[in-house]
Amino acid sequence: MSTRSDLPHLAPPLSAILLSSAQVVQDVLDGRSLTEALADVDGGLRPATQAVSFHAMRYLGWADAVGRELVQRYPNVLFESLLLVSLTLLKAEGEAAAALPGMPVYAPHTVVDQAVTATAKHRSLAAFKGLLNACLRRFLRERTALDAAVADSPEAEWNHPGWWVKLLRVAYPQQWQDVLRAANLPAPLTLRVNRRRASREQVLAAFQDAGLAAEAVGAAGLVLATPRPVTQLPGFAEGWWSVQDAGAQLAAELLAPQDGMRVLDACAAPGGKTAHLLELADIDLLALDADADRLARVGQNLDRLGLAGERVRLRAADAADLDAWWDGQPFDAVLADVPCTASGIVRRHPDIRWLRRENDLRRTATVQARILDALWRTVAPGGRLLYVTCSVFPIEGTRQALEFLQRHPDATRLEAPGQLLPVAVDATPAAQHDGFFYALFAKQS
C-alpha cells in the first residue's frame, strides 16, 4: 500500500500544514530559530510549512494582539500557536496577499475547517476543538471591530516588538516606518558572480536561455525577478555564483584586498565574504569562526566555487582569544563581520524580531567591542580593519565605531557607507538590500 511519502506529487492537506506550522511557531516562541525548527519537519511537509511559517512570523504581532482579544487564557501553547497561524492565514486573504507573492491564499471557511480538523488530530488539542472553532468564526464576524481594538498596539501595527519599534523611531525619525515595512517583505534572490569561473554577461545569458529574468546590481551582482531554488539555477554546480545580498557584497570591495596580502576573515561563516575576498585577489587568507560546523560549510562552499587551496586556511576559534589561534604575524587587512542582533536581515529571517530581547543589544555590543579590540592588535601598521554588522541599531553600528576610535588613538577612520538601512517597499528588486553597518579603519604606521 502506498503512503503519502511514496506519492510526493500529492500535496499534504491544509490541516497537516497548519499543525506542522503551529509546532514550528511554538518552537520559535520557545526561543528556537525558525531554521532549526523547520529542519525537523518531514520533507513532504517542509515546503508548505516553510511558506506558512514565514508568513506567520511576519504577522505574529497582529495575530497575538487579536488572539488575546479572542481568548483570555490559552489552554496550552500549541493551541496558542495554531490559533495565531490560522489568524495570519485569514489575514492573508486580504491586504497581505498582494504584498507576499507566492503565499498561498485559502478561502476563510477552508482555513477554519482545516484548523478545527487539525485539533482533532492532536491529543493535546482535541478537547479544544470547539474553542478554536468559536475563536476563528468570531474573528470572521467581528474582524473590523477586532482590528480597531488592537489599532493602538505597536506590535499589531508593525509586527515587531514594541521596544524594537521604539528604538528605530528614535534612531531614524524620518525613516523608521520604511525600515519596518521593508522588514516585512520577502527579500529578492540576489547572487554574486564568481569572476574566477564566469563573467556576469555569461551568467545572464545562461539565465536568459533558461527563461529566467535577472538584472545586474553592483559590481558583480545579479538579482532574479522571481526567486527559484538555487540548485535549479544554471551554474550552481559549476561554481559560477554565490547567493549574497547586494548590501553584503560591499564588504570585500571596501576592504579591497591586493595580490600577495595577508588577510584575516574573522567570524567568517557562512563564507560569502570569504569567497568574495578570494575572488578579488590572490591572497593568503585565514578564515576564522568559533563554530566548527559552520566553518566546515565555508570549506564546502569554497570547494564548489573552486577557491580552496594552499593559500587558504580555515580555523575554528574565538576571534577574541588571540592565544588560541594567532601566530603573531600581522595582517594587512582584517574583515571583522562580528556577531550582532541580525536586525538588518529580518526580511530573510522573520523570526529574528521575536527571538531577540532588548537586553541583547548591550550584550552583543560588549562582545563586539571585545572582538574589535583583540583584532586591532593583529593589524599591521598601515593595514586596515573593516567593521561590519548586519544590524540597524546604532549601538551595534555608529556608536560602536565612535567608541572604537576613542579607545584606539592609532586608528584613522576611512570612507565607508556607515549605516545602510533596508530599502523600502516601492524599490525595484535591483535596488533592494538588507541592513548593514560598515566602518573602515586604518592603523597608523
Secondary structure, 3 states (H helix, E strand, C coil): CCCHHHCCCCCCCHHHHHHHHHHHHHHHHCCCCHHHHHHCCCCCCHHHHHHHHHHHHHCHHHHHHHHHHHCCCCCCHHHHHHHHHHHHHHHHCCHHHHHCCCCCCCCHHHHHHHHHHHHHCCCCCHHHHHHHHHHHHHHHHHHHHHHHHCCCCHHHHHCCCHHHHHHHHHHCCCCHHHHHHHHCCCCCCEEEECCCCCCHHHHHHHHHHCCCCEEEECCCEEEECCCCCHHHCCCCCCCCEEECCCCCCHHHHHHCCCCCCEEEEECCCCCHHHHHHHHHCCCEEEEEECCHHHHHHHHHHHHHHCCCCCCEEEEECCCCCHHHCCCCCCEEEEEEECCCCCHHHCCCCCCHHHHCCCCHHHHHHHHHHHHHHHHHCCEEEEEEEEEEECCCCHHHCHHHHHHHHHHCCCEEEEEEEEEECCCCCCCCHHHCCCCEEEEEEEECC
